[in-house]
Amino acid sequence: MSKIQQYVGKVINIEVVGGRHHEGVLVDYGPDIIVIFDNRKYYYYYIPLTHLKHLGLSSQENPENEWNFKNKPISSDTGLLSFRKIIEKAKDILLELYVTGNHPVYGYITNILSDYLLFNSTVYKTIAINISHIKWLALSNRNQTYYSKDRKDLHVQSTLNAIAAPTFEQQLDKMIGNIIVIDADTGPSKVGLVVSVSSEFIELIIANEETHLLNINHIKMFHI
């Protein structure tokens, strides 16, 4: 039995890679994921164990019976959940993803490939996101909107969707000759013209004409 089982139904504190913290009721788990319910935001957070740094009991009292955790927006038998299944069931649902930087991205999943997904965002349009770098996926079981926009307002015609490649590296290779923004522009060396892509590095020419090599393993997401 997983050691996580003993915390089901209890209020816990967790720390995720990147120094992010959440508090909520542990309502589900699986071999590679936990699910917590934040009753202040009324959000369910689906968090891959690979990005979980710390888990412990909270000083907050356990939830009252009126919280019906069986109404999760994505459900399964306790202990049998997987992050891949969650992603597949969350396709086309308006949600929050946190990957990197100071803020999550909001929108919906349009396509799921072998190691990455395509995500239509309210701000960045279509983003290619490496699944292994997703820190959490958050959903509400209410009719969620972001920026006063609902699901039907966010349809995007995207080059990325039109030329979706099987793997993240192959999708980067298709970007040769295009200017892309990597990791939502977290640094001056992450916006540039793609010159070449190898199994290890992507070569960019940035605005000041400098050439930079970026390790593909550390590229979390990109958009055109």
Contacts in CASP RR format, 6 or more apart in sequence:
PFRMAT RR
TARGET T0000
AUTHOR 0000-0000-0000
METHOD contacts of the structure
MODEL  1
MSKIQQYVGKVINIEVVGGRHHEGVLVDYGPDIIVIFDNRKYYYYYIPLT
HLKHLGLSSQENPENEWNFKNKPISSDTGLLSFRKIIEKAKDILLELYVT
GNHPVYGYITNILSDYLLFNSTVYKTIAINISHIKWLALSNRNQTYYSKD
RKDLHVQSTLNAIAAPTFEQQLDKMIGNIIVIDADTGPSKVGLVVSVSSE
FIELIIANEETHLLNINHIKMFHI
2 29 0 8 1.000
2 30 0 8 1.000
2 31 0 8 1.000
2 79 0 8 1.000
4 26 0 8 1.000
4 29 0 8 1.000
4 30 0 8 1.000
4 34 0 8 1.000
4 55 0 8 1.000
5 29 0 8 1.000
5 79 0 8 1.000
7 26 0 8 1.000
7 55 0 8 1.000
7 56 0 8 1.000
7 57 0 8 1.000
8 26 0 8 1.000
8 27 0 8 1.000
8 28 0 8 1.000
8 29 0 8 1.000
8 78 0 8 1.000
9 25 0 8 1.000
9 26 0 8 1.000
9 27 0 8 1.000
9 62 0 8 1.000
9 63 0 8 1.000
9 69 0 8 1.000
10 25 0 8 1.000
10 26 0 8 1.000
10 57 0 8 1.000
10 58 0 8 1.000
10 62 0 8 1.000
11 23 0 8 1.000
11 24 0 8 1.000
11 25 0 8 1.000
11 57 0 8 1.000
11 58 0 8 1.000
11 60 0 8 1.000
11 61 0 8 1.000
11 62 0 8 1.000
11 63 0 8 1.000
12 23 0 8 1.000
12 24 0 8 1.000
12 25 0 8 1.000
12 26 0 8 1.000
12 36 0 8 1.000
12 55 0 8 1.000
12 56 0 8 1.000
12 57 0 8 1.000
12 58 0 8 1.000
13 21 0 8 1.000
13 22 0 8 1.000
13 23 0 8 1.000
13 24 0 8 1.000
13 54 0 8 1.000
13 55 0 8 1.000
13 56 0 8 1.000
13 57 0 8 1.000
13 58 0 8 1.000
14 21 0 8 1.000
14 22 0 8 1.000
14 23 0 8 1.000
14 34 0 8 1.000
14 36 0 8 1.000
14 47 0 8 1.000
14 52 0 8 1.000
14 53 0 8 1.000
14 54 0 8 1.000
14 55 0 8 1.000
14 56 0 8 1.000
15 21 0 8 1.000
15 52 0 8 1.000
15 53 0 8 1.000
15 54 0 8 1.000
16 22 0 8 1.000
16 47 0 8 1.000
16 51 0 8 1.000
16 52 0 8 1.000
16 53 0 8 1.000
16 98 0 8 1.000
16 135 0 8 1.000
16 136 0 8 1.000
17 51 0 8 1.000
17 52 0 8 1.000
17 53 0 8 1.000
17 135 0 8 1.000
18 135 0 8 1.000
19 53 0 8 1.000
20 98 0 8 1.000
20 135 0 8 1.000
22 36 0 8 1.000
22 38 0 8 1.000
22 45 0 8 1.000
22 47 0 8 1.000
22 136 0 8 1.000
23 36 0 8 1.000
23 38 0 8 1.000
23 58 0 8 1.000
23 60 0 8 1.000
24 36 0 8 1.000
24 37 0 8 1.000
24 38 0 8 1.000
24 39 0 8 1.000
24 58 0 8 1.000
24 60 0 8 1.000
25 36 0 8 1.000
25 37 0 8 1.000
25 39 0 8 1.000
25 62 0 8 1.000
25 63 0 8 1.000
25 67 0 8 1.000
25 69 0 8 1.000
26 34 0 8 1.000
26 35 0 8 1.000
26 36 0 8 1.000
27 35 0 8 1.000
27 36 0 8 1.000
27 37 0 8 1.000
27 44 0 8 1.000
27 69 0 8 1.000
27 72 0 8 1.000
28 34 0 8 1.000
28 35 0 8 1.000
28 72 0 8 1.000
28 75 0 8 1.000
28 76 0 8 1.000
28 78 0 8 1.000
28 79 0 8 1.000
28 81 0 8 1.000
29 35 0 8 1.000
29 78 0 8 1.000
29 79 0 8 1.000
29 81 0 8 1.000
30 79 0 8 1.000
30 80 0 8 1.000
30 81 0 8 1.000
30 82 0 8 1.000
31 49 0 8 1.000
31 79 0 8 1.000
31 82 0 8 1.000
32 48 0 8 1.000
32 49 0 8 1.000
32 50 0 8 1.000
32 82 0 8 1.000
32 83 0 8 1.000
33 46 0 8 1.000
33 47 0 8 1.000
33 48 0 8 1.000
33 49 0 8 1.000
33 81 0 8 1.000
33 82 0 8 1.000
33 83 0 8 1.000
33 86 0 8 1.000
34 46 0 8 1.000
34 47 0 8 1.000
34 49 0 8 1.000
34 52 0 8 1.000
34 55 0 8 1.000
35 44 0 8 1.000
35 45 0 8 1.000
35 46 0 8 1.000
35 47 0 8 1.000
35 72 0 8 1.000
35 81 0 8 1.000
36 44 0 8 1.000
36 45 0 8 1.000
36 47 0 8 1.000
37 43 0 8 1.000
37 44 0 8 1.000
37 45 0 8 1.000
37 67 0 8 1.000
37 69 0 8 1.000
37 72 0 8 1.000
38 44 0 8 1.000
38 45 0 8 1.000
39 63 0 8 1.000
39 67 0 8 1.000
41 140 0 8 1.000
42 140 0 8 1.000
42 141 0 8 1.000
42 142 0 8 1.000
43 96 0 8 1.000
43 138 0 8 1.000
43 139 0 8 1.000
43 140 0 8 1.000
44 72 0 8 1.000
44 73 0 8 1.000
44 74 0 8 1.000
44 138 0 8 1.000
44 139 0 8 1.000
44 140 0 8 1.000
44 141 0 8 1.000
45 136 0 8 1.000
45 137 0 8 1.000
45 138 0 8 1.000
46 74 0 8 1.000
46 83 0 8 1.000
46 86 0 8 1.000
46 136 0 8 1.000
46 137 0 8 1.000
46 138 0 8 1.000
46 139 0 8 1.000
47 135 0 8 1.000
47 136 0 8 1.000
48 83 0 8 1.000
48 134 0 8 1.000
48 135 0 8 1.000
48 136 0 8 1.000
50 132 0 8 1.000
51 134 0 8 1.000
51 135 0 8 1.000
51 136 0 8 1.000
71 141 0 8 1.000
72 141 0 8 1.000
73 93 0 8 1.000
73 139 0 8 1.000
73 140 0 8 1.000
73 141 0 8 1.000
74 86 0 8 1.000
74 89 0 8 1.000
74 90 0 8 1.000
74 139 0 8 1.000
76 85 0 8 1.000
83 131 0 8 1.000
83 134 0 8 1.000
84 131 0 8 1.000
86 137 0 8 1.000
87 109 0 8 1.000
87 112 0 8 1.000
87 117 0 8 1.000
87 131 0 8 1.000
87 137 0 8 1.000
88 112 0 8 1.000
90 109 0 8 1.000
90 137 0 8 1.000
90 139 0 8 1.000
91 108 0 8 1.000
91 109 0 8 1.000
91 110 0 8 1.000
91 112 0 8 1.000
92 108 0 8 1.000
92 109 0 8 1.000
92 110 0 8 1.000
92 151 0 8 1.000
93 108 0 8 1.000
93 109 0 8 1.000
93 139 0 8 1.000
93 151 0 8 1.000
94 106 0 8 1.000
94 107 0 8 1.000
94 108 0 8 1.000
94 144 0 8 1.000
94 145 0 8 1.000
94 146 0 8 1.000
94 150 0 8 1.000
94 151 0 8 1.000
94 154 0 8 1.000
95 106 0 8 1.000
95 107 0 8 1.000
95 108 0 8 1.000
95 109 0 8 1.000
95 137 0 8 1.000
95 138 0 8 1.000
95 139 0 8 1.000
95 144 0 8 1.000
96 104 0 8 1.000
96 105 0 8 1.000
96 106 0 8 1.000
96 107 0 8 1.000
96 137 0 8 1.000
96 138 0 8 1.000
96 139 0 8 1.000
96 146 0 8 1.000
97 104 0 8 1.000
97 105 0 8 1.000
97 106 0 8 1.000
97 107 0 8 1.000
97 119 0 8 1.000
97 129 0 8 1.000
97 134 0 8 1.000
97 136 0 8 1.000
97 137 0 8 1.000
97 138 0 8 1.000
98 104 0 8 1.000
98 105 0 8 1.000
98 134 0 8 1.000
98 135 0 8 1.000
98 136 0 8 1.000
98 138 0 8 1.000
99 105 0 8 1.000
99 129 0 8 1.000
99 133 0 8 1.000
99 134 0 8 1.000
99 135 0 8 1.000
99 183 0 8 1.000
99 184 0 8 1.000
99 220 0 8 1.000
99 221 0 8 1.000
100 133 0 8 1.000
100 183 0 8 1.000
100 184 0 8 1.000
100 186 0 8 1.000
100 220 0 8 1.000
100 221 0 8 1.000
101 183 0 8 1.000
101 184 0 8 1.000
101 186 0 8 1.000
104 138 0 8 1.000
105 119 0 8 1.000
105 121 0 8 1.000
105 122 0 8 1.000
105 123 0 8 1.000
105 124 0 8 1.000
105 127 0 8 1.000
105 184 0 8 1.000
106 121 0 8 1.000
106 122 0 8 1.000
106 123 0 8 1.000
106 146 0 8 1.000
106 147 0 8 1.000
107 119 0 8 1.000
107 120 0 8 1.000
107 121 0 8 1.000
107 122 0 8 1.000
107 146 0 8 1.000
107 154 0 8 1.000
108 119 0 8 1.000
108 120 0 8 1.000
108 151 0 8 1.000
108 154 0 8 1.000
109 117 0 8 1.000
109 118 0 8 1.000
109 119 0 8 1.000
109 120 0 8 1.000
110 118 0 8 1.000
110 119 0 8 1.000
110 120 0 8 1.000
110 126 0 8 1.000
110 161 0 8 1.000
111 117 0 8 1.000
111 118 0 8 1.000
111 161 0 8 1.000
111 164 0 8 1.000
112 118 0 8 1.000
113 164 0 8 1.000
113 165 0 8 1.000
113 166 0 8 1.000
113 167 0 8 1.000
113 168 0 8 1.000
113 171 0 8 1.000
114 166 0 8 1.000
114 167 0 8 1.000
115 130 0 8 1.000
115 131 0 8 1.000
115 132 0 8 1.000
115 167 0 8 1.000
115 168 0 8 1.000
116 128 0 8 1.000
116 129 0 8 1.000
116 130 0 8 1.000
116 131 0 8 1.000
116 167 0 8 1.000
116 168 0 8 1.000
116 171 0 8 1.000
117 128 0 8 1.000
117 129 0 8 1.000
117 131 0 8 1.000
118 126 0 8 1.000
118 127 0 8 1.000
118 128 0 8 1.000
118 129 0 8 1.000
118 158 0 8 1.000
118 160 0 8 1.000
118 161 0 8 1.000
118 164 0 8 1.000
119 126 0 8 1.000
119 127 0 8 1.000
119 128 0 8 1.000
119 129 0 8 1.000
120 126 0 8 1.000
120 154 0 8 1.000
120 155 0 8 1.000
120 156 0 8 1.000
120 158 0 8 1.000
121 127 0 8 1.000
121 223 0 8 1.000
122 146 0 8 1.000
122 147 0 8 1.000
122 149 0 8 1.000
122 154 0 8 1.000
124 181 0 8 1.000
124 184 0 8 1.000
124 223 0 8 1.000
125 156 0 8 1.000
125 158 0 8 1.000
125 223 0 8 1.000
125 224 0 8 1.000
126 156 0 8 1.000
126 158 0 8 1.000
126 159 0 8 1.000
126 160 0 8 1.000
126 161 0 8 1.000
126 223 0 8 1.000
126 224 0 8 1.000
127 160 0 8 1.000
127 221 0 8 1.000
127 222 0 8 1.000
127 223 0 8 1.000
128 160 0 8 1.000
128 168 0 8 1.000
128 171 0 8 1.000
128 221 0 8 1.000
128 222 0 8 1.000
128 223 0 8 1.000
129 220 0 8 1.000
129 221 0 8 1.000
130 168 0 8 1.000
130 219 0 8 1.000
130 220 0 8 1.000
130 221 0 8 1.000
133 220 0 8 1.000
133 221 0 8 1.000
143 150 0 8 1.000
144 150 0 8 1.000
158 224 0 8 1.000
159 224 0 8 1.000
160 171 0 8 1.000
160 223 0 8 1.000
160 224 0 8 1.000
163 171 0 8 1.000
163 174 0 8 1.000
164 171 0 8 1.000
165 171 0 8 1.000
165 173 0 8 1.000
165 174 0 8 1.000
168 216 0 8 1.000
168 219 0 8 1.000
169 197 0 8 1.000
169 199 0 8 1.000
169 216 0 8 1.000
172 194 0 8 1.000
172 197 0 8 1.000
172 202 0 8 1.000
172 216 0 8 1.000
172 219 0 8 1.000
172 222 0 8 1.000
173 197 0 8 1.000
175 194 0 8 1.000
175 197 0 8 1.000
175 222 0 8 1.000
175 224 0 8 1.000
176 194 0 8 1.000
176 195 0 8 1.000
176 196 0 8 1.000
176 197 0 8 1.000
177 193 0 8 1.000
177 194 0 8 1.000
177 195 0 8 1.000
178 193 0 8 1.000
178 194 0 8 1.000
178 224 0 8 1.000
179 191 0 8 1.000
179 192 0 8 1.000
179 193 0 8 1.000
179 194 0 8 1.000
179 224 0 8 1.000
180 191 0 8 1.000
180 192 0 8 1.000
180 194 0 8 1.000
180 204 0 8 1.000
180 222 0 8 1.000
180 223 0 8 1.000
180 224 0 8 1.000
181 190 0 8 1.000
181 191 0 8 1.000
181 192 0 8 1.000
181 222 0 8 1.000
181 223 0 8 1.000
181 224 0 8 1.000
182 190 0 8 1.000
182 191 0 8 1.000
182 204 0 8 1.000
182 214 0 8 1.000
182 219 0 8 1.000
182 221 0 8 1.000
182 222 0 8 1.000
183 190 0 8 1.000
183 219 0 8 1.000
183 220 0 8 1.000
183 221 0 8 1.000
183 222 0 8 1.000
184 221 0 8 1.000
184 223 0 8 1.000
185 191 0 8 1.000
188 206 0 8 1.000
188 207 0 8 1.000
189 204 0 8 1.000
189 206 0 8 1.000
189 210 0 8 1.000
189 212 0 8 1.000
189 214 0 8 1.000
190 204 0 8 1.000
190 214 0 8 1.000
191 204 0 8 1.000
191 206 0 8 1.000
191 207 0 8 1.000
192 204 0 8 1.000
192 205 0 8 1.000
192 206 0 8 1.000
192 207 0 8 1.000
193 204 0 8 1.000
193 205 0 8 1.000
194 202 0 8 1.000
194 203 0 8 1.000
194 204 0 8 1.000
195 203 0 8 1.000
195 204 0 8 1.000
195 205 0 8 1.000
195 211 0 8 1.000
196 202 0 8 1.000
196 203 0 8 1.000
197 203 0 8 1.000
197 216 0 8 1.000
199 216 0 8 1.000
200 215 0 8 1.000
200 216 0 8 1.000
200 217 0 8 1.000
201 213 0 8 1.000
201 214 0 8 1.000
201 215 0 8 1.000
201 216 0 8 1.000
202 213 0 8 1.000
202 214 0 8 1.000
202 216 0 8 1.000
202 219 0 8 1.000
203 211 0 8 1.000
203 212 0 8 1.000
203 213 0 8 1.000
204 211 0 8 1.000
204 212 0 8 1.000
204 213 0 8 1.000
204 214 0 8 1.000
205 211 0 8 1.000
205 212 0 8 1.000
206 212 0 8 1.000
END
